[in-house]
Every structure is written in C-alpha cells, then in structure tokens.
Amino acid sequence: MINVKACALVLLACAAQASAQDVLLAGKAQRVVLLAYGAQECPDPCAARAPQDGRPWVCINNGGGCEHMDVAVNQVFLGEAGGTRRVFKKGIGEWGPSFTDWRGEVVVSQEGDRISWSPAHMRGGKIYIESKKLRSIRNVKTSDLGPDADDLVALDAVLDRVSQADARQQRRSIGKE
C-alpha cells in the first residue's frame, strides 16, 4: 500500500511540474515582436538537425520564424503568471503569425507549448472571448458553449465548464466515478 501511495505522489509531482507554466490570464498586450530564424531567442530549426559529419543535406521548413507577445498581467484565472508581465513565445507557422490584431486587452492560454489567445471583449462587466481564436481551455472546447452571433463566449461559463471537467477528472483518478 505504501508503494502505491508513493507512486501516486510521484505522479502528482510530475504532473504539477509538467503544467507549471500552464496559465490562463487576462492582460494588456504591450508589444508583439517578430523574429527571423537565427535571431537571438529564435533558433534555426534546420541547424539543430544538421548532420554532424559534414555530409551534404537539405532542410525544408515552411515556418516563418518566431513571435513573442509581451502582456502586462491584470488577472490570472488558472495557473500562475510568474509576475506582473508575461512573455508568450511561439514559432510562426506556414500561415503566418498568430499574434495579430492584438491591440488592447487580451485573454491568453498556455498549456504546455500550445499558446492561444483572444481579444477580451467586455459586456455588462463580464469578459467574453472569441471561440474561433481561443478554441479550448484545458480540453474544454469554447465552441461547445454556444457562441453568440459575434462568435463570443462568456469566459466565466468556460471556466465553470473547466472546473466541472477538473472535478470529474479528479473523481476518476481516485476511483469515485
């Protein structure tokens, strides 16, 4: 029985470390920086795969570099922001940067290396997010909450659903469901 408890504690500690950078926050986007491959903080993906023996080789990559969004944190909903500012970093894919139309208040989610965001829309004192931009939070699809005609979903409704899913997962992990 002690071994089972010890294994469970180790697994919990590993899960906590793996999700240590996970966060959902609202804040003001301060700046967005686009970097070319090879620039500081934007390593060339081909350089890491180059053969060490000097053989000729070809690397094809349709990425466009890296992008960083610097956010002044106003509110943290899940996880920890790690301070009053947080910089989100990701690669630019073949369709171009994703940190576009970023002026103003934003809601940003980071789960592992997956980063998504939405402009924050205020209505009646509540924050709404665009379900096509911030598509899921902790595996809860924002589109499942019935976006309105403007594709907006109340953030508190998404957080309620996330809380329900977390509670259900916790019950399953201890064998209660």
C-alpha positions in Angstrom: 0.0 0.0 0.0 2.9 2.4 0.8 4.3 1.8 -2.7 1.0 2.7 -4.3 0.8 6.0 -2.3 4.5 6.8 -3.1 3.9 6.2 -6.8 0.7 8.4 -6.7 2.7 11.2 -5.0 5.5 11.0 -7.6 3.0 11.1 -10.5 1.2 14.1 -8.9 4.5 15.9 -8.5 5.5 15.1 -12.2 2.1 16.4 -13.4 2.4 19.5 -11.3 5.9 20.2 -12.8 4.7 19.5 -16.4 1.9 22.0 -16.0 3.9 24.6 -14.0 3.9 27.0 -17.0 0.2 26.4 -17.8 -1.7 29.6 -17.3 -4.9 31.4 -18.3 -4.8 35.2 -17.8 -6.2 38.5 -18.9 -4.0 41.5 -19.5 -2.9 44.3 -21.8 -0.7 43.3 -24.8 2.3 45.6 -24.6 4.1 44.6 -27.8 4.5 41.8 -30.3 7.9 41.0 -31.7 8.5 39.0 -34.9 11.9 37.4 -35.2 13.7 35.7 -38.1 15.2 32.3 -37.7 18.7 32.6 -36.4 18.0 35.7 -34.3 18.5 35.6 -30.5 15.7 33.5 -28.9 14.7 32.1 -32.3 16.9 29.2 -33.2 17.1 27.9 -36.8 15.2 24.6 -36.8 17.4 23.3 -39.6 20.7 23.9 -37.7 19.7 21.5 -34.9 19.1 18.7 -37.4 22.2 19.2 -39.5 24.4 16.1 -39.8 27.5 16.4 -37.6 29.8 14.6 -40.0 29.6 17.3 -42.7 27.5 15.3 -45.2 25.6 17.5 -47.6 21.9 17.7 -46.8 18.7 19.7 -47.5 16.4 21.1 -44.9 12.9 22.3 -46.0 10.9 24.3 -43.5 7.8 26.3 -44.1 7.9 28.2 -40.8 8.4 31.9 -40.7 10.5 32.5 -37.6 9.3 33.2 -34.0 6.9 35.6 -32.4 6.7 37.0 -28.8 3.8 38.7 -27.1 4.6 40.7 -24.0 1.5 41.0 -21.8 1.0 43.1 -18.7 -1.0 40.8 -16.4 -4.2 42.1 -15.0 -5.9 38.9 -13.8 -4.9 35.2 -13.5 -7.7 32.7 -13.9 -5.8 29.4 -13.9 -2.2 28.6 -13.0 0.4 31.2 -12.2 1.6 34.1 -14.3 5.0 34.4 -12.7 4.9 38.1 -12.2 3.2 41.2 -13.4 4.4 40.7 -17.0 4.5 37.5 -19.1 6.1 36.9 -22.5 4.5 34.3 -24.6 6.8 32.8 -27.2 5.9 30.6 -30.2 7.0 29.7 -33.7 5.4 31.2 -36.7 3.8 28.6 -38.8 3.2 28.4 -42.5 0.1 30.6 -42.3 2.0 33.4 -40.6 2.0 34.9 -37.2 -0.9 34.2 -34.8 -0.4 37.2 -32.5 -2.3 39.6 -34.9 -4.9 42.2 -34.2 -3.5 42.3 -30.6 -4.1 45.9 -29.5 -5.8 46.2 -26.2 -7.0 43.7 -23.6 -6.4 40.0 -24.3 -7.0 36.6 -22.7 -4.1 34.2 -23.2 -4.0 30.5 -22.5 -0.8 28.5 -22.4 -0.9 24.7 -22.0 2.5 23.2 -22.4 3.9 24.6 -25.6 0.4 25.4 -27.0 -0.5 29.1 -26.8 -3.8 30.6 -27.9 -5.4 33.9 -27.3 -8.4 36.1 -27.9 -9.1 39.8 -27.7 -11.1 40.4 -24.4 -14.5 41.8 -25.1 -16.3 43.4 -22.1 -20.1 43.2 -21.9 -22.0 44.0 -18.7 -18.9 43.7 -16.6 -18.1 40.2 -17.9 -15.2 39.1 -20.2 -16.1 37.4 -23.5 -13.7 35.7 -25.7 -13.8 34.7 -29.4 -14.3 31.0 -29.7 -12.5 30.8 -33.1 -9.4 32.3 -31.6 -9.2 30.8 -28.2 -10.6 27.4 -29.2 -10.1 25.4 -26.0 -9.1 25.7 -22.4 -7.9 22.5 -20.6 -9.6 20.4 -23.3 -12.9 22.3 -23.0 -13.9 23.5 -26.4 -15.2 27.0 -26.3 -17.4 26.5 -29.3 -19.3 23.9 -27.3 -20.7 26.7 -25.1 -22.8 28.2 -27.9 -21.1 31.3 -29.1 -23.4 34.2 -29.9 -23.7 35.8 -33.4 -20.4 37.6 -32.9 -18.6 34.3 -32.0 -18.3 35.4 -28.4 -18.5 33.1 -25.3 -18.5 34.3 -21.7 -15.2 33.4 -20.1 -16.9 32.6 -16.8 -19.0 30.0 -18.5 -15.9 28.4 -19.9 -14.2 28.5 -16.5 -17.3 26.8 -14.9 -17.1 24.0 -17.5 -13.3 23.7 -16.9 -13.9 23.4 -13.2 -16.6 20.7 -13.7 -14.2 18.8 -16.0 -11.4 19.1 -13.5 -13.6 17.8 -10.7 -14.8 14.9 -12.9 -11.1 14.0 -13.7 -10.2 14.1 -10.0 -13.1 11.8 -9.1 -11.9 9.4 -11.8 -8.3 9.5 -10.6 -9.4 8.3 -7.2 -11.9 5.8 -8.5 -15.1 7.5 -7.4 -16.5 7.8 -11.0 
